[in-house]
Amino acid sequence: MRIIQITDLHLPGPGDMDEKQVDRAWGAWSEMQKTVDELGADLIVNTGDICRNEPQSEIYSRYFKGLESMATPMIHLGGNHDALDMLDPLESQKTQQKHAGFELLFLHCKSDRILSEHQLLLMDRLKKGNIPLVVFMHYPPLYAGCPYMDRSHAFSDIDTLL
Protein backbone atom coordinates (compact mmCIF):
# COMPACT_ATOMS: atom_id res chain seq x y z
CA MET A 1 0.00 0.00 0.00
CA ARG A 2 1.34 3.42 -0.94
CA ILE A 3 0.04 6.54 0.85
CA ILE A 4 1.17 10.06 0.02
CA GLN A 5 0.75 12.72 2.68
CA ILE A 6 0.66 16.39 1.72
CA THR A 7 0.18 19.27 4.11
CA ASP A 8 0.31 23.04 4.54
CA LEU A 9 -0.53 24.07 0.98
CA HIS A 10 -1.54 27.54 2.22
CA LEU A 11 -3.32 28.34 -1.04
CA PRO A 12 -4.16 32.04 -1.39
CA GLY A 13 -7.57 33.55 -1.88
CA PRO A 14 -8.72 36.96 -3.08
CA GLY A 15 -6.81 39.70 -1.29
CA ASP A 16 -4.16 37.43 0.25
CA MET A 17 -1.35 38.60 -2.06
CA ASP A 18 -0.82 40.20 -5.45
CA GLU A 19 -2.28 38.48 -8.52
CA LYS A 20 1.08 37.26 -9.85
CA GLN A 21 1.86 35.51 -6.56
CA VAL A 22 -1.66 34.01 -6.47
CA ASP A 23 -1.21 32.61 -9.99
CA ARG A 24 2.21 31.21 -9.09
CA ALA A 25 0.90 29.48 -5.93
CA TRP A 26 -2.06 27.89 -7.73
CA GLY A 27 0.18 26.90 -10.65
CA ALA A 28 2.56 25.15 -8.25
CA TRP A 29 -0.39 23.31 -6.67
CA SER A 30 -1.57 22.23 -10.13
CA GLU A 31 1.87 20.82 -10.96
CA MET A 32 2.03 19.10 -7.57
CA GLN A 33 -1.34 17.44 -8.24
CA LYS A 34 -0.05 15.96 -11.50
CA THR A 35 3.14 14.70 -9.87
CA VAL A 36 1.38 13.19 -6.87
CA ASP A 37 -1.25 11.52 -9.06
CA GLU A 38 1.43 10.07 -11.37
CA LEU A 39 3.16 8.38 -8.41
CA GLY A 40 0.34 5.85 -8.37
CA ALA A 41 -0.53 5.89 -4.69
CA ASP A 42 -3.49 4.03 -3.23
CA LEU A 43 -4.46 7.08 -1.15
CA ILE A 44 -3.49 10.73 -0.71
CA VAL A 45 -4.00 12.35 2.69
CA ASN A 46 -3.94 16.14 2.93
CA THR A 47 -3.36 16.92 6.60
CA GLY A 48 -4.49 20.49 6.53
CA ASP A 49 -3.88 24.18 6.06
CA ILE A 50 -5.40 24.30 2.61
CA CYS A 51 -5.97 28.06 3.05
CA ARG A 52 -3.15 30.57 3.29
CA ASN A 53 -4.62 32.84 5.94
CA GLU A 54 -8.31 32.81 6.76
CA PRO A 55 -10.60 30.08 5.38
CA GLN A 56 -12.40 31.29 2.24
CA SER A 57 -15.08 29.43 0.29
CA GLU A 58 -13.40 30.56 -2.97
CA ILE A 59 -10.23 28.70 -2.00
CA TYR A 60 -12.08 25.47 -1.19
CA SER A 61 -14.14 25.69 -4.39
CA ARG A 62 -11.04 26.09 -6.52
CA TYR A 63 -9.15 23.41 -4.58
CA PHE A 64 -11.89 20.78 -4.94
CA LYS A 65 -12.55 21.71 -8.59
CA GLY A 66 -8.89 21.03 -9.33
CA LEU A 67 -9.08 17.61 -7.72
CA GLU A 68 -11.73 16.41 -10.19
CA SER A 69 -9.02 15.36 -12.67
CA MET A 70 -7.10 13.27 -10.14
CA ALA A 71 -7.52 9.49 -10.19
CA THR A 72 -6.15 8.82 -6.71
CA PRO A 73 -8.62 8.87 -3.78
CA MET A 74 -7.95 11.64 -1.28
CA ILE A 75 -8.80 12.42 2.35
CA HIS A 76 -8.80 16.05 3.52
CA LEU A 77 -8.15 17.02 7.13
CA GLY A 78 -8.46 20.50 8.53
CA GLY A 79 -5.58 22.51 9.90
CA ASN A 80 -5.48 25.70 11.93
CA HIS A 81 -6.01 27.80 8.75
CA ASP A 82 -9.07 25.78 7.71
CA ALA A 83 -12.75 25.62 8.62
CA LEU A 84 -14.12 22.06 8.80
CA ASP A 85 -17.60 23.26 7.88
CA MET A 86 -16.21 24.58 4.57
CA LEU A 87 -14.40 21.35 3.69
CA ASP A 88 -16.33 18.77 1.70
CA PRO A 89 -18.79 17.52 4.35
CA LEU A 90 -18.52 13.86 3.35
CA GLU A 91 -14.74 13.86 3.25
CA SER A 92 -14.33 15.71 6.53
CA GLN A 93 -16.54 13.19 8.32
CA LYS A 94 -14.26 10.23 7.53
CA THR A 95 -12.36 9.17 10.61
CA GLN A 96 -11.04 5.71 9.84
CA GLN A 97 -10.38 3.16 7.11
CA LYS A 98 -8.64 -0.17 6.79
CA HIS A 99 -5.98 -0.70 4.13
CA ALA A 100 -3.70 -3.69 3.63
CA GLY A 101 -3.59 -4.79 7.26
CA PHE A 102 -3.44 -1.30 8.75
CA GLU A 103 -6.08 0.73 10.55
CA LEU A 104 -5.86 4.33 9.32
CA LEU A 105 -7.14 7.01 11.67
CA PHE A 106 -7.79 10.55 10.40
CA LEU A 107 -7.93 13.10 13.23
CA HIS A 108 -9.37 16.57 12.72
CA CYS A 109 -7.60 18.91 15.11
CA LYS A 110 -9.47 21.88 16.46
CA SER A 111 -7.93 25.36 16.19
CA ASP A 112 -6.74 25.14 19.81
CA ARG A 113 -4.54 22.17 18.79
CA ILE A 114 -6.48 19.52 20.68
CA LEU A 115 -8.62 16.53 19.71
CA SER A 116 -12.30 16.12 20.44
CA GLU A 117 -13.39 13.62 23.08
CA HIS A 118 -14.92 11.49 20.29
CA GLN A 119 -11.57 11.24 18.51
CA LEU A 120 -9.69 10.37 21.70
CA LEU A 121 -12.20 7.63 22.49
CA LEU A 122 -12.00 6.27 18.95
CA MET A 123 -8.22 6.21 19.06
CA ASP A 124 -8.25 4.49 22.44
CA ARG A 125 -10.64 1.81 21.13
CA LEU A 126 -8.60 1.24 17.96
CA LYS A 127 -5.23 0.95 19.69
CA LYS A 128 -6.56 -2.10 21.54
CA GLY A 129 -6.97 -3.92 18.24
CA ASN A 130 -4.61 -6.46 16.75
CA ILE A 131 -3.58 -4.53 13.66
CA PRO A 132 -1.14 -1.60 13.36
CA LEU A 133 -2.65 1.86 13.77
CA VAL A 134 -1.49 4.72 11.51
CA VAL A 135 -2.57 8.18 12.66
CA PHE A 136 -2.89 11.20 10.36
CA MET A 137 -3.36 14.68 11.83
CA HIS A 138 -2.32 18.25 11.13
CA TYR A 139 -0.10 18.87 14.14
CA PRO A 140 2.94 16.72 14.85
CA PRO A 141 1.79 14.27 17.54
CA LEU A 142 5.22 14.48 19.22
CA TYR A 143 7.74 17.25 19.71
CA ALA A 144 9.66 17.75 16.49
CA GLY A 145 12.99 18.80 18.01
CA CYS A 146 12.70 22.14 16.23
CA PRO A 147 12.43 24.99 18.77
CA TYR A 148 10.17 27.14 16.57
CA MET A 149 7.73 24.30 15.82
CA ASP A 150 7.78 22.91 19.36
CA ARG A 151 7.19 26.34 20.89
CA SER A 152 4.64 27.72 18.40
CA HIS A 153 2.90 24.84 16.65
CA ALA A 154 3.15 21.72 18.79
CA PHE A 155 0.05 19.65 19.41
CA SER A 156 -1.39 20.89 22.71
CA ASP A 157 -2.35 17.54 24.15
CA ILE A 158 0.71 15.35 23.51
CA ASP A 159 0.52 13.65 26.91
CA THR A 160 -3.11 12.57 26.41
CA LEU A 161 -2.34 11.35 22.90
CA LEU A 162 0.61 9.26 24.09
C-alpha positions as CSV (number, residue, x, y, z in Angstrom):
1,M,0.0,0.0,0.0
2,R,1.3,3.4,-0.9
3,I,0.0,6.5,0.8
4,I,1.2,10.1,0.0
5,Q,0.7,12.7,2.7
6,I,0.7,16.4,1.7
7,T,0.2,19.3,4.1
8,D,0.3,23.0,4.5
9,L,-0.5,24.1,1.0
10,H,-1.5,27.5,2.2
11,L,-3.3,28.3,-1.0
12,P,-4.2,32.0,-1.4
13,G,-7.6,33.6,-1.9
14,P,-8.7,37.0,-3.1
15,G,-6.8,39.7,-1.3
16,D,-4.2,37.4,0.2
17,M,-1.4,38.6,-2.1
18,D,-0.8,40.2,-5.5
19,E,-2.3,38.5,-8.5
20,K,1.1,37.3,-9.8
21,Q,1.9,35.5,-6.6
22,V,-1.7,34.0,-6.5
23,D,-1.2,32.6,-10.0
24,R,2.2,31.2,-9.1
25,A,0.9,29.5,-5.9
26,W,-2.1,27.9,-7.7
27,G,0.2,26.9,-10.7
28,A,2.6,25.2,-8.2
29,W,-0.4,23.3,-6.7
30,S,-1.6,22.2,-10.1
31,E,1.9,20.8,-11.0
32,M,2.0,19.1,-7.6
33,Q,-1.3,17.4,-8.2
34,K,0.0,16.0,-11.5
35,T,3.1,14.7,-9.9
36,V,1.4,13.2,-6.9
37,D,-1.2,11.5,-9.1
38,E,1.4,10.1,-11.4
39,L,3.2,8.4,-8.4
40,G,0.3,5.8,-8.4
41,A,-0.5,5.9,-4.7
42,D,-3.5,4.0,-3.2
43,L,-4.5,7.1,-1.2
44,I,-3.5,10.7,-0.7
45,V,-4.0,12.3,2.7
46,N,-3.9,16.1,2.9
47,T,-3.4,16.9,6.6
48,G,-4.5,20.5,6.5
49,D,-3.9,24.2,6.1
50,I,-5.4,24.3,2.6
51,C,-6.0,28.1,3.0
52,R,-3.2,30.6,3.3
53,N,-4.6,32.8,5.9
54,E,-8.3,32.8,6.8
55,P,-10.6,30.1,5.4
56,Q,-12.4,31.3,2.2
57,S,-15.1,29.4,0.3
58,E,-13.4,30.6,-3.0
59,I,-10.2,28.7,-2.0
60,Y,-12.1,25.5,-1.2
61,S,-14.1,25.7,-4.4
62,R,-11.0,26.1,-6.5
63,Y,-9.1,23.4,-4.6
64,F,-11.9,20.8,-4.9
65,K,-12.5,21.7,-8.6
66,G,-8.9,21.0,-9.3
67,L,-9.1,17.6,-7.7
68,E,-11.7,16.4,-10.2
69,S,-9.0,15.4,-12.7
70,M,-7.1,13.3,-10.1
71,A,-7.5,9.5,-10.2
72,T,-6.1,8.8,-6.7
73,P,-8.6,8.9,-3.8
74,M,-7.9,11.6,-1.3
75,I,-8.8,12.4,2.3
76,H,-8.8,16.1,3.5
77,L,-8.1,17.0,7.1
78,G,-8.5,20.5,8.5
79,G,-5.6,22.5,9.9
80,N,-5.5,25.7,11.9
81,H,-6.0,27.8,8.8
82,D,-9.1,25.8,7.7
83,A,-12.7,25.6,8.6
84,L,-14.1,22.1,8.8
85,D,-17.6,23.3,7.9
86,M,-16.2,24.6,4.6
87,L,-14.4,21.3,3.7
88,D,-16.3,18.8,1.7
89,P,-18.8,17.5,4.3
90,L,-18.5,13.9,3.4
91,E,-14.7,13.9,3.3
92,S,-14.3,15.7,6.5
93,Q,-16.5,13.2,8.3
94,K,-14.3,10.2,7.5
95,T,-12.4,9.2,10.6
96,Q,-11.0,5.7,9.8
97,Q,-10.4,3.2,7.1
98,K,-8.6,-0.2,6.8
99,H,-6.0,-0.7,4.1
100,A,-3.7,-3.7,3.6
101,G,-3.6,-4.8,7.3
102,F,-3.4,-1.3,8.8
103,E,-6.1,0.7,10.6
104,L,-5.9,4.3,9.3
105,L,-7.1,7.0,11.7
106,F,-7.8,10.5,10.4
107,L,-7.9,13.1,13.2
108,H,-9.4,16.6,12.7
109,C,-7.6,18.9,15.1
110,K,-9.5,21.9,16.5
111,S,-7.9,25.4,16.2
112,D,-6.7,25.1,19.8
113,R,-4.5,22.2,18.8
114,I,-6.5,19.5,20.7
115,L,-8.6,16.5,19.7
116,S,-12.3,16.1,20.4
117,E,-13.4,13.6,23.1
118,H,-14.9,11.5,20.3
119,Q,-11.6,11.2,18.5
120,L,-9.7,10.4,21.7
121,L,-12.2,7.6,22.5
122,L,-12.0,6.3,19.0
123,M,-8.2,6.2,19.1
124,D,-8.2,4.5,22.4
125,R,-10.6,1.8,21.1
126,L,-8.6,1.2,18.0
127,K,-5.2,1.0,19.7
128,K,-6.6,-2.1,21.5
129,G,-7.0,-3.9,18.2
130,N,-4.6,-6.5,16.8
131,I,-3.6,-4.5,13.7
132,P,-1.1,-1.6,13.4
133,L,-2.6,1.9,13.8
134,V,-1.5,4.7,11.5
135,V,-2.6,8.2,12.7
136,F,-2.9,11.2,10.4
137,M,-3.4,14.7,11.8
138,H,-2.3,18.3,11.1
139,Y,-0.1,18.9,14.1
140,P,2.9,16.7,14.8
141,P,1.8,14.3,17.5
142,L,5.2,14.5,19.2
143,Y,7.7,17.2,19.7
144,A,9.7,17.8,16.5
145,G,13.0,18.8,18.0
146,C,12.7,22.1,16.2
147,P,12.4,25.0,18.8
148,Y,10.2,27.1,16.6
149,M,7.7,24.3,15.8
150,D,7.8,22.9,19.4
151,R,7.2,26.3,20.9
152,S,4.6,27.7,18.4
153,H,2.9,24.8,16.6
154,A,3.1,21.7,18.8
155,F,0.1,19.7,19.4
156,S,-1.4,20.9,22.7
157,D,-2.3,17.5,24.2
158,I,0.7,15.4,23.5
159,D,0.5,13.6,26.9
160,T,-3.1,12.6,26.4
161,L,-2.3,11.4,22.9
162,L,0.6,9.3,24.1
